[in-house]
Amino acid sequence: MTASVRLRLATLADAERLLHWRNDADTRRFSLNPEQVTEQQHTHWLQQSLSNPQRRLYIAEFADQPVGTVRVDSTAGSHRISWTVAAEYRGKGLAKAMVKLLVSQLTGTIVAEILPGNTASVKVAQHAGLTYQSTHNGILYYAYQTPD
């Protein structure tokens, strides 16, 4: 599936879809911030995200359908990544494909923060080459250092 997944930059036109994915119960259960967000909060966050030069927010598409999102926050050779797959597309290997594609485009240190019990995200991170590094404040840290 990797060849069939593509990433495009998110736009304000994606706001409703991103909010729906963000407020999904399973997404929130494994999110660092599990609270449901309002449309106003989300719109403000999205506007800030799209104008932040250190953040890239992508929509992953498969067969021309939006299936999830990946985000990368970058600072001086270090990248923190996160992802969400739309509920109806989970369990199809798309998260692995979209995260691996994102990681292949980055150089430096790549880090993912994963909550304990989120075995699906652990598998996604490992598939993309990240390995367990440590646990701090109840968060598992997975990382990968790209070759120089």
Phi, psi and omega per residue, in radians:
M1 nan -0.326 -3.049
T2 -0.937 -0.779 -3.095
A3 -1.129 -0.436 -3.076
S4 -1.540 -0.260 3.128
V5 -1.547 2.355 3.050
R6 -2.271 2.726 3.121
L7 -1.992 2.335 3.014
R8 -2.233 2.617 3.116
L9 -1.123 2.405 3.094
A10 -1.240 2.725 3.067
T11 -2.336 3.036 3.084
L12 -1.059 -0.436 3.118
A13 -1.140 -0.302 3.124
D14 -1.557 0.034 -3.002
A15 -0.964 -0.856 -3.089
E16 -1.100 -0.776 3.132
R17 -1.088 -0.812 -3.130
L18 -1.099 -0.692 3.111
L19 -1.124 -0.744 3.108
H20 -1.046 -0.818 3.118
W21 -1.107 -0.724 -3.100
R22 -1.110 -0.665 -3.068
N23 -1.580 0.041 3.051
D24 -1.012 2.410 -3.055
A25 -1.014 -0.774 3.134
D26 -1.189 -0.650 3.078
T27 -1.058 -0.834 -3.123
R28 -1.125 -0.643 -3.113
R29 -1.032 -0.590 -3.104
F30 -1.895 0.294 3.125
S31 -1.604 2.610 3.062
L32 -1.129 -0.458 3.028
N33 -2.096 1.698 -3.032
P34 -1.404 -0.020 -3.105
E35 -1.239 2.528 3.014
Q36 -1.231 2.450 3.136
V37 -1.894 2.613 3.133
T38 -1.451 2.884 3.096
E39 -1.043 -0.725 3.137
Q40 -1.104 -0.800 3.103
Q41 -1.057 -0.751 -3.106
H42 -1.155 -0.762 3.135
T43 -1.058 -0.758 3.098
H44 -1.063 -0.820 3.128
W45 -1.064 -0.773 -3.103
L46 -1.134 -0.762 3.110
Q47 -1.045 -0.760 3.109
Q48 -1.142 -0.713 -3.129
S49 -1.101 -0.771 -3.094
L50 -1.207 -0.422 3.139
S51 -1.703 -0.014 -3.117
N52 -1.524 1.994 -3.105
P53 -1.174 -0.256 3.125
Q54 -1.640 0.010 -3.133
R55 -2.156 2.385 2.985
R56 -2.179 2.241 -3.126
L57 -2.057 2.137 -3.077
Y58 -2.036 2.641 2.927
I59 -1.791 2.211 3.066
A60 -1.559 2.355 3.132
E61 -2.166 2.482 3.080
F62 -2.338 2.226 -3.094
A63 0.918 0.741 3.131
D64 1.093 0.310 3.100
Q65 -1.993 2.367 3.043
P66 -1.192 2.190 -3.054
V67 -2.122 -0.194 -3.117
G68 3.082 -3.049 -3.137
T69 -2.442 2.562 2.997
V70 -2.258 2.520 -3.123
R71 -2.271 2.518 3.049
V72 -2.321 2.250 3.040
D73 -1.935 2.090 -3.008
S74 -2.019 2.439 3.006
T75 -2.575 2.174 3.014
A76 0.635 1.081 3.062
G77 1.363 0.157 3.118
S78 -2.174 2.413 -3.077
H79 -2.304 2.231 3.035
R80 -1.812 2.183 -3.076
I81 -2.009 2.682 3.034
S82 -2.622 2.842 -3.076
W83 -2.713 2.780 3.065
T84 -2.550 2.437 3.052
V85 -1.988 2.397 3.084
A86 -1.000 2.435 -3.047
A87 -0.895 -0.732 -3.074
E88 -1.271 -0.146 3.134
Y89 -1.951 0.077 -3.136
R90 -1.220 2.659 3.084
G91 1.397 0.234 -3.106
K92 -1.977 0.100 -3.135
G93 1.446 0.108 -3.088
L94 -1.254 -0.627 3.101
A95 -1.073 -0.758 3.108
K96 -1.034 -0.777 -3.109
A97 -1.150 -0.784 -3.072
M98 -1.249 -0.648 3.136
V99 -1.262 -0.698 3.096
K100 -1.079 -0.703 3.093
L101 -1.089 -0.784 3.112
L102 -1.070 -0.851 -3.115
V103 -1.035 -0.629 -3.129
S104 -1.145 -0.302 -3.118
Q105 -1.686 -0.019 -3.069
L106 -1.904 2.689 3.006
T107 -2.253 2.553 -3.117
G108 1.903 -2.644 -3.137
T109 -1.617 2.269 -3.133
I110 -2.056 2.236 -3.065
V111 -2.229 2.423 3.002
A112 -2.174 2.381 3.094
E113 -1.812 2.152 -3.033
I114 -2.279 2.368 3.107
L115 -1.346 2.516 3.066
P116 -0.962 2.476 3.141
G117 1.615 -0.202 3.133
N118 -1.569 1.243 -3.063
T119 -1.129 -0.537 3.109
A120 -1.085 -0.789 3.139
S121 -1.213 -0.589 3.054
V122 -1.047 -0.792 3.141
K123 -1.120 -0.669 3.108
V124 -1.111 -0.841 -3.141
A125 -1.046 -0.798 -3.136
Q126 -1.110 -0.692 3.118
H127 -1.069 -0.582 -3.138
A128 -1.454 0.006 3.089
G129 1.748 -0.009 3.135
L130 -1.426 2.542 3.116
T131 -2.191 2.689 3.138
Y132 -1.070 2.321 3.132
Q133 -1.979 -0.830 -3.058
S134 -2.977 3.007 3.025
T135 -2.179 2.242 3.086
H136 -2.342 2.277 3.101
N137 0.883 0.696 3.082
G138 1.335 0.226 3.129
I139 -2.040 2.303 3.084
L140 -1.480 2.325 3.121
Y141 -1.916 2.144 3.069
Y142 -1.980 2.447 -3.081
A143 -2.531 2.813 3.083
Y144 -2.556 2.379 3.063
Q145 -1.923 2.048 -3.127
T146 -1.210 2.636 3.087
P147 -1.107 2.589 3.136
D148 -1.266 nan nan
